[in-house]
Amino acid sequence: AIDNLNLSVPDGEIFGFLGPNGAGKTTTIRVLTTLTHPTSGHVSVGGYNVKYESDAVKKVIGVVQQHLSLDRDLTVRENMEFHARIQHLNSFKRKQRIAELLEYVELTEYADKMVDTLSGGMKKKAAIVCSLIHEPKLLFLDEPTVGLDAQARRRLWDFVRRLNKDGTTIFLTTHYIEEAEVLCDRVGIMHHGQLINVDTPANLREKVGSIVVETLVGNKETHYQFFVNRDAANHYVKGLPSDVKTVIIRESNLEDVFIEQTGEKVGDQ
């Protein structure tokens, strides 16, 4: 599932794992969060060995899985209370922390509503605040915006940025190209269990070419050519034969990077 992965993520970063389903992203998160033991190698989180110091690791991390783990038969506040008790917070600290987090994510007026009555974006926020109840230094988000509409997705992005600005390191997996580009300081591209490239989104794009020329050949197949700048792209377009009718000149994105390096698409969007 994970093939010779070598990765280091510093404090304060928003790091993104980019890749299609089955690439090894979720398995990596399961290893980092102590849910799956690695069969070889060394893994540490916050300076603790995930295999031998799993209790210490759990104290410094928060985890929001792709499929929400909220109890639908409880209210938002009751879910938070449950998680606070699991983390052994005393009564005073529980009440204080729950009130702080509800206000932080603007869910105070929904605190006593049943989880199932909330919108998708609110449910995701509720799941995140439950994972933050013990003030973890590192937050794992596995496909955090799957199933959300565009507006809810952008609101959640703003929330993630605010968390990071306030000192939380974020490690997220995604197959949404735009999400990785707008959120992440660095992106790791996963493919068949291997980490094939790690860099900033801008640097990854520059490696294949910042500008793309799309041409439709015979009304059947789209060809892609990459260039270092728009002048080079325009020069190429001027030399195209007259039977090429459809030409698009645009900036490259991480989808282009992934396809050029793997021959496959990242997701189904």
Steps between C-alpha positions, in 0.01 A plus 500: 500500500788738580822445308818639657344831608751763617333815629550777756244769584612795717296678767266770374456364148186412308614188319287329239499146365374502143399189311213283377312250712723203573824700481585433866396831655253365756730211592779748569271701728395180679867422568576854617199496733590159654197319352715277276843371599771538235654171395842664465678831531494773766209739555489780756243771568583788732823321589317182609529159337154405373558131564640511853368834632150503354340650812737797486429546128124506562540787747655729238279420200141548392343291226202566274431199282341510156183341639373703795525332838240721670221334697183594311281432805672779693512877469813687398569592862446141619743372237759751619433404863553134414834571329610723788431221750698253287791746521461513882424873517356602837155657526620861504739448208234316300247781526763764426644321200160412349383861527824628345486261205130554430563872476818445297312313225182706532286205612386634837139544387500143364664342806183333624373382164520136399788425268272361229323837470820682398621572149798308362738788565381540859537127565858519377570798726346313793724201430806726488424674831454160666851411382634832638352464847837401656696775316710278271808639327432305181168445323447226242222561247417212267313632193349782709265645237368188324126532449487874570371754250736768367390767748530272804838380374636854484369582847678194635821609325480833684457310827804279430711807419393663828588185696843496341556871562413442866777240530361163391699296252270350236554174312227437246426258220299604199428422136364848435761691300379847597499405868866400493600811304325758717562344843831321509849637561637178351342211315609138481385307193414136578474234230467123558631536856801707403574865568617609157547872566483753785515878459298819509212512250677777306827306476321182392328693220827655387657156467262410216445855373298792632297549181300235311379508141203271431426413137217287367619277218241368256220583747594183686811533714637784712875549497687683775826691463677664796708818493701706746308820424217646293732646234633154419144366490386778263796433271401133485136585423601727209679207339206259522348378169180664382287187558546534877188695592471473878782650705497574874792668677483476880707465814592145595367340818577203723276278289736564207799420722346173615403390148842586359675303776268200523289488183185493718248751630480586868125484548169483323411870514 
